[in-house]
Amino acid sequence: MTGPGANAWQDEVLAGPGGAMTDEVGVITGPLTLRTTRGADGTVGFAIQYTDADEWYTLTGSPAAHGDPYALHTAALRAIRAGGGAEAPLPAP
């Protein structure tokens, strides 16, 4: 994983029961890779794939409004581990 101060973070994560919700194909489950990127406009984008696959999908709710991208990345990982059709986290108020 790349740490705070970077523009992108990527981690492998095992989805919990009910997996993660994507815009393109609905729920995906199993071993996944989450990539979080900070856009030039300050939004935070979340892409997810089956680990080692070629296709990337948009995690539903992405991009998130402005927020700490590292904190949002770790929140997204927690949500995906919990499953239940996890979506992109919202920034803290």
C-alpha positions as a Markdown table, in Angstrom:
| # | Residue | x | y | z |
|---|---|---|---|---|
| 1 | Met | 0.0 | 0.0 | 0.0 |
| 2 | Thr | 1.1 | 3.5 | -0.7 |
| 3 | Gly | 0.8 | 5.8 | 2.3 |
| 4 | Pro | -0.4 | 9.3 | 3.0 |
| 5 | Gly | 0.8 | 12.1 | 0.8 |
| 6 | Ala | 0.6 | 10.0 | -2.4 |
| 7 | Asn | -2.0 | 10.4 | -5.1 |
| 8 | Ala | -2.9 | 6.7 | -5.3 |
| 9 | Trp | -3.3 | 3.8 | -2.9 |
| 10 | Gln | -3.8 | 0.1 | -3.8 |
| 11 | Asp | -4.4 | -2.9 | -1.6 |
| 12 | Glu | -5.7 | -6.5 | -1.9 |
| 13 | Val | -8.7 | -7.2 | 0.2 |
| 14 | Leu | -11.0 | -10.3 | 0.7 |
| 15 | Ala | -14.6 | -9.2 | 0.4 |
| 16 | Gly | -16.9 | -10.2 | 3.2 |
| 17 | Pro | -20.3 | -11.9 | 2.6 |
| 18 | Gly | -22.3 | -9.9 | 0.0 |
| 19 | Gly | -19.1 | -8.4 | -1.5 |
| 20 | Ala | -18.7 | -5.0 | -3.0 |
| 21 | Met | -21.1 | -3.2 | -5.4 |
| 22 | Thr | -19.9 | -2.0 | -8.7 |
| 23 | Asp | -21.6 | 0.3 | -11.3 |
| 24 | Glu | -20.8 | -2.0 | -14.2 |
| 25 | Val | -21.5 | -5.6 | -13.1 |
| 26 | Gly | -23.2 | -5.3 | -9.7 |
| 27 | Val | -21.7 | -7.2 | -6.7 |
| 28 | Ile | -18.3 | -8.8 | -6.9 |
| 29 | Thr | -16.9 | -11.1 | -4.3 |
| 30 | Gly | -13.8 | -13.0 | -3.3 |
| 31 | Pro | -10.2 | -11.7 | -3.5 |
| 32 | Leu | -10.3 | -8.2 | -4.8 |
| 33 | Thr | -7.9 | -5.3 | -5.4 |
| 34 | Leu | -9.0 | -1.7 | -4.5 |
| 35 | Arg | -7.3 | 1.3 | -6.0 |
| 36 | Thr | -8.1 | 4.7 | -4.6 |
| 37 | Thr | -6.9 | 7.9 | -6.5 |
| 38 | Arg | -7.0 | 11.6 | -5.7 |
| 39 | Gly | -8.2 | 13.6 | -8.6 |
| 40 | Ala | -6.8 | 17.0 | -9.6 |
| 41 | Asp | -10.2 | 18.5 | -8.6 |
| 42 | Gly | -9.9 | 17.0 | -5.1 |
| 43 | Thr | -12.4 | 14.2 | -5.6 |
| 44 | Val | -11.5 | 10.6 | -4.6 |
| 45 | Gly | -12.1 | 7.8 | -7.0 |
| 46 | Phe | -12.4 | 4.1 | -6.2 |
| 47 | Ala | -11.7 | 1.3 | -8.7 |
| 48 | Ile | -12.0 | -2.4 | -7.9 |
| 49 | Gln | -11.1 | -5.6 | -9.6 |
| 50 | Tyr | -10.9 | -9.3 | -9.1 |
| 51 | Thr | -7.3 | -9.6 | -8.0 |
| 52 | Asp | -5.0 | -10.2 | -11.0 |
| 53 | Ala | -7.8 | -9.6 | -13.5 |
| 54 | Asp | -7.5 | -7.1 | -16.4 |
| 55 | Glu | -10.9 | -5.4 | -15.9 |
| 56 | Trp | -11.4 | -2.6 | -13.4 |
| 57 | Tyr | -14.8 | -1.6 | -12.2 |
| 58 | Thr | -16.1 | 1.6 | -10.5 |
| 59 | Leu | -17.0 | 1.0 | -6.8 |
| 60 | Thr | -20.6 | 2.3 | -6.5 |
| 61 | Gly | -20.6 | 5.8 | -5.0 |
| 62 | Ser | -17.3 | 6.8 | -6.7 |
| 63 | Pro | -16.0 | 9.4 | -7.0 |
| 64 | Ala | -16.5 | 10.7 | -3.5 |
| 65 | Ala | -16.6 | 14.4 | -2.7 |
| 66 | His | -13.5 | 16.0 | -1.4 |
| 67 | Gly | -12.0 | 14.3 | 1.6 |
| 68 | Asp | -8.8 | 12.7 | 3.0 |
| 69 | Pro | -8.1 | 10.1 | 0.3 |
| 70 | Tyr | -6.0 | 7.9 | 2.6 |
| 71 | Ala | -8.7 | 7.8 | 5.3 |
| 72 | Leu | -11.3 | 7.1 | 2.6 |
| 73 | His | -9.2 | 4.3 | 1.2 |
| 74 | Thr | -8.9 | 2.6 | 4.6 |
| 75 | Ala | -12.7 | 3.1 | 5.2 |
| 76 | Ala | -13.4 | 1.5 | 1.8 |
| 77 | Leu | -11.1 | -1.5 | 2.7 |
| 78 | Arg | -13.1 | -1.9 | 6.0 |
| 79 | Ala | -16.4 | -1.7 | 4.2 |
| 80 | Ile | -15.3 | -4.3 | 1.6 |
| 81 | Arg | -14.1 | -6.7 | 4.3 |
| 82 | Ala | -17.5 | -6.4 | 6.0 |
| 83 | Gly | -19.3 | -7.0 | 2.6 |
| 84 | Gly | -23.0 | -6.5 | 2.3 |
| 85 | Gly | -22.7 | -4.8 | -1.1 |
| 86 | Ala | -20.1 | -2.3 | 0.1 |
| 87 | Glu | -20.0 | 1.0 | -1.6 |
| 88 | Ala | -17.6 | 4.0 | -1.7 |
| 89 | Pro | -17.4 | 5.6 | 1.8 |
| 90 | Leu | -18.5 | 9.2 | 2.3 |
| 91 | Pro | -16.0 | 11.8 | 3.5 |
| 92 | Ala | -16.2 | 12.7 | 7.2 |
| 93 | Pro | -18.2 | 15.9 | 7.8 |
